[in-house]
Amino acid sequence: MEDRTQISIPMAKLISVWVAFGITSWEKAAAAAAFFYSALLISEWFWKKIWRPAFERFGWIKPKGGADGE
């Protein structure tokens, strides 16, 4: 049975994805990394400040416990 958890030639696949997105220099790679990091931080803020409280209010997810673990 073949182990499907291993990715064959991972660096070649990573480079081909970078080129497909037009990332052909370190400057563009840094800009792409900054974009994805910023998007992650903005998403986290929306989750913590808007979506999670709304979902808790609607009863779709359980409220987080307080400092005492309740």
Order of alpha helices (4+ residues) and beta strands (2+ residues): alpha-alpha-alpha
